[in-house]
Amino acid sequence: MNQPSTNQQLIQRLKTDWSRRTFLSRSFAGIGSFALASLMGQGRVAANDTRPWPPQPNIPHHAPKAKRIVHLCMAGGPSHLESFDPKPALDKIHGQEFPASFTTGQQLAQLQNMTLKARKSFVKFKKWGKSGIEISELFPEIGSIADEICVVRSMKTGQINHDTAHAFMNTGSIVKGRPSMGSWMLYGLGAETENLPGYVVMTSQGPGAQPVSARQWSAGFLPSKFQGVAFQSKGQPVHYIGNPNGVCQSTQRQVVNEVQRINRLLANRHVDREIAARIAQYEMAFQMQSAVPDLADMSDEPQETLDLYGVKQPGDGSFASNCLLARRLLERGVRFVQLYHRGWDHHRNLEKDFTTSAKACDRPSAALVKDLKRLGLLEDTLIVWGGEFGRTPMAQGTGRDHHINAFSIWMAGGGIQPGTAYGATDELGYNSVDNVVTVHDLHATMLHLFGIEHEKFTEKFQGLDVKLTGVEPARVVREILA
């Protein structure tokens, strides 16, 4: 006769082992425990999966093309008009009043109720590779991989301010407490690492740096185990990774074991996903003490590779160093890596500051694609490059304002059709008009590449089936898939 599993025994005890006094004194926690026990009984938690980051039951829904992802987040909103979307018609009306037919009734940021003047692009565009994709001459290295990428020129978003636009790009919502896309990915798919977080975030910065809040990589209502872990860009990626003087590894192991024992005693009394997350993270922290120093030690990287990325000094806080570290994280089984470069909010000094940010990000971004391809990892690694919105084709002094109706991103690897440009804006770069792609469409497409049908990937929260792609219709952009 089969014996009931430990999980089944725990659920049964939670349902039956309650005295009247216990129920009255702990009814609030008890009701929540009953509800969670019921959910667990329905198979939402894989009880016997001992992998460090197990996937959810029945995921993936179909064969995935991507296994891991790097989101190169150009925080601040890079101008599509100086990067991937040439507009000769805009150049011709430079300095003239911008046509009111484009802007009447439209949401503007700091240009509201001002005289709007057209501003031409200060850069030249060039056709690159066999595909002939037009890319700004400020991005020669990305131009050199034109045949490996897909440029999407028809993005739209609904949020015009940085923090909410980042939240919308990351979580599909501006409501605080929603999980980030990295947390959704890790929760659904798991990761193949025992000694590193499954979701890692790093930041670098340049001129036009906007703050980026930690809620952008929050797990929201998912267990905190799935939140992004922010690594330091300078020096050691994790503070206090070594033991204090006089504490050896065996002593540290004993301390962790005792803490885990106490946590498990608590777990035997309460069905709480956060207790399980705490147990997992204590063990992860101990394992990281050996894994992180090895990760950060780039002495094994040949000078050729350092030069490819443009790394002057590993761990110097640069976007280049972060890109190389991202590749090392991916090799070690990390599922989702997010690199923020905070240097694209160019309300003024556009020519100088945009050029500086382009130079900082061009070579490392292209190097990551080239390096992953060299290692045979590009085929199942998805790379997404872009900001939270675009910039206006109208001038704002010496710069450009925030713009939600049109911006560009590019993607590579992981099932993306290479050497293509998709969608288009109007002749002045104000509106996305051809094959428009929303943020939710982008999320649906990303999930699809990882074998997840976005409509089926939900989590119950406050009585609702919440999903990354929100409540409005979202589509998988199949035209850009290989």
C-alpha positions as CSV (number, residue, x, y, z in Angstrom):
1,M,0.0,0.0,0.0
2,N,1.4,3.4,-1.0
3,Q,2.2,5.7,1.9
4,P,0.9,9.3,1.8
5,S,3.6,11.8,0.9
6,T,5.0,14.2,3.4
7,N,3.1,17.0,1.6
8,Q,-0.2,15.2,1.8
9,Q,0.3,14.5,5.5
10,L,1.0,18.2,6.1
11,I,-2.1,19.3,4.2
12,Q,-4.2,16.8,6.1
13,R,-2.9,17.9,9.5
14,L,-3.6,21.6,8.6
15,K,-7.2,20.6,7.7
16,T,-7.9,18.6,10.8
17,D,-5.5,19.3,13.7
18,W,-7.1,22.5,15.0
19,S,-8.5,22.8,18.5
20,R,-11.2,25.5,19.1
21,R,-8.8,27.6,21.1
22,T,-6.1,27.4,18.4
23,F,-8.7,28.3,15.7
24,L,-9.9,31.4,17.6
25,S,-6.3,32.6,18.4
26,R,-4.9,32.0,15.0
27,S,-8.0,32.1,12.7
28,F,-6.6,34.7,10.3
29,A,-3.4,32.7,9.6
30,G,-5.5,29.5,9.7
31,I,-7.9,30.5,7.0
32,G,-5.0,31.5,4.8
33,S,-3.3,28.2,5.4
34,F,-6.5,26.2,4.5
35,A,-6.8,28.2,1.3
36,L,-3.1,27.6,0.4
37,A,-3.4,23.9,1.3
38,S,-6.3,23.6,-1.1
39,L,-4.3,25.2,-3.8
40,M,-1.4,22.9,-3.1
41,G,-3.8,19.9,-3.3
42,Q,-4.8,21.1,-6.8
43,G,-1.2,20.6,-8.0
44,R,0.0,24.3,-8.2
45,V,3.2,23.3,-6.4
46,A,5.4,20.5,-7.6
47,A,5.9,18.7,-4.2
48,N,8.5,16.2,-5.1
49,D,10.7,18.2,-7.5
50,T,14.1,18.6,-5.7
51,R,15.7,20.7,-8.4
52,P,16.8,24.2,-7.1
53,W,14.5,26.1,-9.5
54,P,11.8,23.6,-10.7
55,P,9.4,24.7,-13.4
56,Q,5.7,25.0,-12.8
57,P,3.5,21.9,-13.7
58,N,2.7,21.6,-17.4
59,I,5.2,24.2,-18.5
60,P,6.4,24.6,-21.1
61,H,3.2,24.4,-23.1
62,H,5.0,23.8,-26.4
63,A,8.6,23.2,-27.5
64,P,10.7,26.3,-26.6
65,K,13.2,28.0,-28.9
66,A,14.9,30.0,-26.1
67,K,16.3,28.8,-22.7
68,R,17.7,32.0,-21.3
69,I,17.4,35.8,-21.8
70,V,19.4,39.0,-21.6
71,H,17.4,42.3,-21.4
72,L,19.7,45.2,-22.3
73,C,17.6,48.0,-20.9
74,M,18.6,51.4,-22.2
75,A,17.0,53.3,-19.3
76,G,15.8,56.8,-20.0
77,G,14.4,56.3,-23.5
78,P,16.9,56.4,-26.4
79,S,15.8,58.3,-29.4
80,H,14.7,56.1,-32.3
81,L,15.4,59.0,-34.6
82,E,19.1,58.8,-33.9
83,S,19.4,55.0,-33.7
84,F,17.2,52.7,-35.8
85,D,14.5,54.8,-37.6
86,P,15.7,57.2,-40.3
87,K,13.3,60.0,-41.3
88,P,14.4,62.1,-44.3
89,A,11.1,63.9,-44.3
90,L,11.7,65.1,-40.7
91,D,15.2,66.4,-41.8
92,K,13.5,68.5,-44.5
93,I,11.3,70.4,-42.1
94,H,13.9,71.0,-39.4
95,G,13.2,74.2,-37.4
96,Q,9.7,74.6,-38.8
97,E,6.5,74.3,-36.8
98,F,5.6,70.7,-36.3
99,P,2.3,69.8,-38.1
100,A,-0.6,70.1,-35.6
101,S,-2.4,67.3,-37.3
102,F,0.1,64.9,-35.6
103,T,-0.1,66.3,-32.1
104,T,-3.6,67.6,-31.5
105,G,-5.1,65.8,-28.6
106,Q,-2.0,63.8,-28.0
107,Q,-0.3,63.2,-24.7
108,L,3.0,65.1,-24.3
109,A,5.3,65.3,-21.4
110,Q,7.2,68.5,-20.8
111,L,6.3,70.0,-24.3
112,Q,2.6,70.4,-23.4
113,N,1.2,73.8,-24.4
114,M,4.5,74.9,-26.0
115,T,5.3,75.8,-29.6
116,L,6.4,72.6,-31.3
117,K,9.4,72.8,-33.7
118,A,10.6,69.9,-35.8
119,R,14.1,68.7,-35.0
120,K,16.0,66.7,-37.6
121,S,18.3,63.8,-36.7
122,F,21.9,64.9,-36.1
123,V,23.3,61.6,-37.4
124,K,23.6,59.8,-40.7
125,F,22.1,56.4,-41.3
126,K,23.7,53.6,-43.3
127,K,22.6,50.3,-44.7
128,W,24.4,47.4,-43.0
129,G,25.1,43.8,-43.9
130,K,23.4,41.7,-46.6
131,S,20.1,42.6,-45.1
132,G,20.6,46.3,-45.7
133,I,19.0,47.4,-42.4
134,E,19.4,51.1,-41.9
135,I,21.1,51.8,-38.6
136,S,22.7,55.0,-37.3
137,E,26.4,55.5,-37.9
138,L,26.7,56.0,-34.2
139,F,26.2,52.2,-33.8
140,P,28.8,50.7,-36.1
141,E,29.3,47.6,-34.0
142,I,25.5,46.9,-33.9
143,G,25.5,47.6,-37.6
144,S,28.1,44.9,-38.0
145,I,25.6,42.4,-36.6
146,A,22.7,43.6,-38.7
147,D,22.3,40.2,-40.2
148,E,21.9,38.7,-36.7
149,I,19.2,41.0,-35.4
150,C,15.6,42.0,-35.9
151,V,14.9,45.7,-35.5
152,V,11.3,46.5,-34.5
153,R,10.5,50.1,-35.4
154,S,6.8,50.1,-34.5
155,M,6.8,49.9,-30.7
156,K,4.2,51.8,-28.5
157,T,3.7,52.1,-24.8
158,G,1.1,53.7,-22.6
159,Q,3.3,55.4,-20.0
160,I,5.1,58.7,-20.5
161,N,7.1,59.0,-17.2
162,H,10.2,57.0,-16.5
163,D,9.2,55.0,-13.4
164,T,5.8,54.0,-14.6
165,A,7.1,53.3,-18.1
166,H,9.8,51.0,-16.7
167,A,7.1,49.3,-14.5
168,F,4.9,48.8,-17.6
169,M,7.8,47.4,-19.6
170,N,8.9,45.1,-16.8
171,T,5.6,44.0,-15.3
172,G,2.9,44.8,-17.9
173,S,1.2,47.0,-15.3
174,I,1.8,50.3,-13.4
175,V,0.1,48.8,-10.3
176,K,2.7,48.3,-7.6
177,G,3.3,44.8,-6.3
178,R,3.1,43.0,-9.7
179,P,5.8,40.5,-10.6
180,S,8.5,41.6,-13.1
181,M,8.9,39.7,-16.4
182,G,12.1,38.2,-15.0
183,S,10.3,36.8,-12.0
184,W,7.5,35.5,-14.2
185,M,10.0,33.7,-16.4
186,L,11.9,32.2,-13.4
187,Y,8.7,31.2,-11.7
188,G,7.3,29.4,-14.7
189,L,10.5,27.9,-16.2
190,G,12.9,27.5,-13.3
191,A,16.7,27.7,-13.9
192,E,19.6,25.3,-14.1
193,T,21.8,26.6,-11.3
194,E,22.2,25.6,-7.7
195,N,24.7,28.2,-6.5
196,L,23.6,31.5,-8.2
197,P,20.3,33.4,-8.4
198,G,18.1,32.5,-11.3
199,Y,17.5,36.2,-12.1
200,V,20.3,38.8,-11.8
201,V,20.2,42.6,-12.4
202,M,23.2,45.0,-12.9
203,T,23.3,48.7,-13.6
204,S,25.7,51.1,-15.2
205,Q,25.3,54.8,-16.1
206,G,26.2,57.7,-18.3
207,P,24.9,61.3,-18.9
208,G,21.2,61.6,-18.5
209,A,21.0,59.0,-15.7
210,Q,17.6,58.5,-14.3
211,P,17.1,56.5,-11.0
212,V,15.7,52.9,-11.5
213,S,13.8,51.6,-8.5
214,A,14.1,48.0,-7.2
215,R,10.5,47.4,-7.9
216,Q,11.4,46.9,-11.5
217,W,12.8,43.5,-10.6
218,S,10.4,42.7,-7.8
219,A,8.7,39.3,-7.5
220,G,5.5,41.1,-6.5
221,F,3.0,38.6,-5.2
222,L,5.1,35.6,-6.3
223,P,7.4,34.1,-3.7
224,S,10.4,36.3,-3.0
225,K,12.7,33.6,-4.1
226,F,11.9,34.7,-7.7
227,Q,12.8,38.3,-7.4
228,G,15.8,39.7,-9.2
229,V,19.0,39.9,-7.3
230,A,20.9,43.2,-7.9
231,F,24.7,42.5,-8.3
232,Q,27.2,45.3,-7.8
233,S,28.8,46.5,-11.0
234,K,32.0,47.7,-9.3
235,G,34.3,45.3,-7.5
236,Q,32.8,42.1,-6.1
237,P,29.3,41.6,-7.4
238,V,28.0,40.7,-4.0
239,H,28.8,42.5,-0.7
240,Y,30.1,40.4,2.3
241,I,30.5,37.3,0.2
242,G,33.4,36.1,2.3
243,N,33.2,34.9,5.9
244,P,34.3,37.2,8.8
245,N,37.8,36.7,10.2
246,G,37.8,33.7,12.4
247,V,34.8,32.0,10.8
248,C,35.8,29.1,8.6
249,Q,33.6,27.4,6.0
250,S,32.7,24.5,8.2
251,T,31.6,26.8,11.0
252,Q,29.5,28.8,8.5
253,R,27.9,25.5,7.3
254,Q,26.9,24.7,10.9
255,V,25.3,28.1,11.4
256,V,23.3,27.7,8.1
257,N,22.3,24.2,9.1
258,E,20.9,25.4,12.4
259,V,19.0,28.3,10.9
260,Q,17.6,25.9,8.3
261,R,16.5,23.4,11.0
262,I,14.6,26.2,12.8
263,N,13.0,27.3,9.5
264,R,11.9,23.8,8.8
265,L,10.3,23.6,12.2
266,L,8.3,26.6,11.3
267,A,7.5,25.2,7.9
268,N,6.1,22.1,9.6
269,R,3.6,24.3,11.4
270,H,2.6,26.6,8.5
271,V,2.1,26.1,4.8
272,D,3.7,29.4,3.7
273,R,5.6,29.8,0.4
274,E,7.8,32.5,2.0
275,I,9.2,30.1,4.5
276,A,10.1,27.7,1.7
277,A,11.7,30.7,-0.2
278,R,13.7,31.6,2.9
279,I,15.0,28.1,3.3
280,A,16.0,28.0,-0.4
281,Q,17.7,31.4,-0.2
282,Y,19.7,30.7,2.9
283,E,21.2,27.7,1.1
284,M,21.7,29.7,-2.1
285,A,23.6,32.4,-0.1
286,F,25.9,29.7,1.3
287,Q,26.5,28.3,-2.1
288,M,27.2,31.8,-3.6
289,Q,30.2,32.2,-1.2
290,S,32.1,29.9,-3.5
291,A,30.3,30.6,-6.8
292,V,30.5,34.4,-6.9
293,P,34.3,34.8,-6.5
294,D,34.8,32.3,-9.4
295,L,32.2,34.2,-11.5
296,A,33.8,37.6,-10.9
297,D,37.4,36.3,-11.5
298,M,37.8,37.1,-15.2
299,S,41.5,36.3,-15.3
300,D,40.6,33.3,-17.5
301,E,39.1,35.5,-20.2
302,P,41.6,36.1,-23.0
303,Q,42.6,39.6,-24.0
304,E,40.9,39.1,-27.3
305,T,37.6,38.7,-25.5
306,L,38.1,41.7,-23.3
307,D,38.9,43.7,-26.4
308,L,35.8,42.4,-28.1
309,Y,33.6,43.8,-25.4
310,G,35.7,46.9,-24.9
311,V,36.4,46.0,-21.2
312,K,39.3,48.1,-19.9
313,Q,39.1,46.7,-16.3
314,P,36.7,43.9,-15.3
315,G,34.4,45.0,-12.5
316,D,34.9,48.7,-13.3
317,G,31.1,49.4,-13.3
318,S,30.9,49.8,-17.1
319,F,28.2,48.5,-19.4
320,A,31.0,46.6,-21.2
321,S,32.1,44.8,-18.0
322,N,28.5,44.0,-17.2
323,C,27.9,42.5,-20.6
324,L,30.8,40.2,-20.2
325,L,29.7,39.2,-16.7
326,A,26.2,38.6,-18.2
327,R,27.7,36.0,-20.6
328,R,29.4,34.3,-17.7
329,L,26.1,34.2,-15.7
330,L,24.3,32.6,-18.7
331,E,27.0,30.0,-19.0
332,R,26.4,29.1,-15.3
333,G,22.7,28.5,-15.7
334,V,21.2,31.8,-14.8
335,R,17.8,32.2,-16.6
336,F,17.3,35.9,-16.8
337,V,19.9,38.7,-16.8
338,Q,18.9,42.3,-17.0
339,L,21.4,45.1,-17.6
340,Y,20.3,48.7,-17.1
341,H,22.4,51.4,-18.7
342,R,21.1,54.6,-17.1
343,G,22.2,57.1,-19.7
344,W,19.5,57.9,-22.2
345,D,17.3,60.7,-20.8
346,H,18.4,63.4,-23.2
347,H,16.2,66.4,-22.7
348,R,19.2,68.6,-23.5
349,N,22.7,68.2,-25.0
350,L,21.3,65.5,-27.3
351,E,24.2,65.5,-29.7
352,K,26.9,65.2,-27.0
353,D,25.2,63.0,-24.5
354,F,23.5,60.6,-27.0
355,T,26.9,60.1,-28.7
356,T,28.5,59.3,-25.3
357,S,25.8,56.7,-24.4
358,A,25.9,55.2,-27.9
359,K,29.7,54.7,-27.7
360,A,29.3,53.1,-24.2
361,C,26.7,50.6,-25.3
362,D,27.4,49.9,-29.0
363,R,30.4,47.6,-28.8
364,P,29.4,45.6,-25.7
365,S,25.9,45.0,-27.1
366,A,27.3,43.7,-30.4
367,A,30.0,41.7,-28.6
368,L,27.5,39.8,-26.5
369,V,25.7,38.6,-29.7
370,K,29.1,37.7,-31.3
371,D,30.4,35.9,-28.2
372,L,27.2,33.9,-27.6
373,K,27.2,32.8,-31.2
374,R,30.9,31.8,-31.0
375,L,30.1,29.7,-27.9
376,G,27.0,28.1,-29.6
377,L,24.6,29.8,-27.1
378,L,23.0,32.4,-29.3
379,E,20.6,29.9,-30.9
380,D,18.7,29.4,-27.6
381,T,19.5,32.8,-25.9
382,L,17.1,35.6,-26.5
383,I,18.6,39.2,-26.4
384,V,16.3,42.2,-26.2
385,W,17.7,45.7,-26.6
386,G,15.7,48.9,-26.0
387,G,14.3,51.5,-23.6
388,E,11.0,52.2,-21.9
389,F,9.9,54.7,-24.6
390,G,11.2,56.9,-27.5
391,R,11.8,60.6,-28.0
392,T,9.8,63.3,-29.7
393,P,10.5,64.4,-33.3
394,M,10.0,67.9,-31.9
395,A,12.8,69.8,-30.2
396,Q,13.0,70.4,-26.5
397,G,15.7,73.0,-26.4
398,T,18.9,71.1,-27.2
399,G,17.2,67.7,-26.7
400,R,14.1,65.7,-27.2
401,D,11.2,65.0,-24.8
402,H,9.6,61.6,-23.8
403,H,7.5,59.9,-26.5
404,I,5.1,57.0,-26.1
405,N,3.7,56.7,-29.7
406,A,6.8,55.4,-31.4
407,F,10.1,53.8,-30.4
408,S,12.5,51.1,-31.6
409,I,14.0,47.9,-30.1
410,W,16.0,45.1,-31.5
411,M,16.1,41.4,-30.7
412,A,18.4,38.6,-31.5
413,G,18.9,34.8,-31.0
414,G,16.4,32.5,-29.3
415,G,14.1,31.9,-32.3
416,I,14.1,35.5,-33.7
417,Q,14.3,35.9,-37.5
418,P,17.7,37.5,-38.1
419,G,18.4,40.2,-40.6
420,T,15.0,41.8,-40.6
421,A,13.3,45.1,-39.9
422,Y,9.7,45.0,-38.8
423,G,7.0,47.6,-38.6
424,A,7.2,51.3,-39.4
425,T,6.4,54.8,-38.1
426,D,4.9,57.6,-40.1
427,E,7.1,59.9,-42.3
428,L,8.0,62.1,-39.3
429,G,8.6,59.3,-36.7
430,Y,5.7,60.4,-34.5
431,N,3.3,57.5,-34.7
432,S,3.9,53.7,-35.1
433,V,1.5,53.0,-38.0
434,D,2.5,49.7,-39.7
435,N,2.5,46.4,-37.8
436,V,2.3,48.1,-34.4
437,V,3.8,46.2,-31.5
438,T,2.6,47.0,-27.9
439,V,4.5,46.2,-24.8
440,H,2.1,43.3,-24.1
441,D,2.7,42.0,-27.6
442,L,6.4,42.0,-26.8
443,H,5.7,40.1,-23.6
444,A,3.5,37.5,-25.3
445,T,6.2,37.0,-28.0
446,M,8.9,36.5,-25.4
447,L,6.9,34.0,-23.5
448,H,6.0,32.2,-26.7
449,L,9.7,31.8,-27.5
450,F,10.2,30.1,-24.1
451,G,7.4,27.7,-24.8
452,I,4.7,29.5,-22.7
453,E,1.2,30.4,-24.0
454,H,0.7,33.8,-22.3
455,E,-3.1,33.4,-21.9
456,K,-2.5,30.2,-19.9
457,F,0.3,31.5,-17.7
458,T,-1.6,33.0,-14.8
459,E,-1.4,33.2,-11.1
460,K,-4.4,33.8,-8.7
461,F,-4.1,37.1,-6.8
462,Q,-6.8,38.9,-5.0
463,G,-9.4,36.7,-6.7
464,L,-8.1,37.4,-10.2
465,D,-6.1,35.4,-12.7
466,V,-3.2,37.8,-13.2
467,K,-0.8,37.4,-16.1
468,L,2.2,39.3,-17.5
469,T,0.3,40.4,-20.6
470,G,-2.5,42.1,-18.7
471,V,-6.3,42.1,-19.5
472,E,-6.2,43.7,-23.0
473,P,-5.7,41.5,-26.0
474,A,-2.0,40.7,-26.8
475,R,-0.6,38.9,-29.8
476,V,2.5,36.9,-30.5
477,V,4.3,38.7,-33.3
478,R,4.9,35.6,-35.4
479,E,6.2,37.6,-38.3
480,I,9.6,38.1,-36.5
481,L,10.0,34.5,-35.5
482,A,12.5,32.2,-37.3
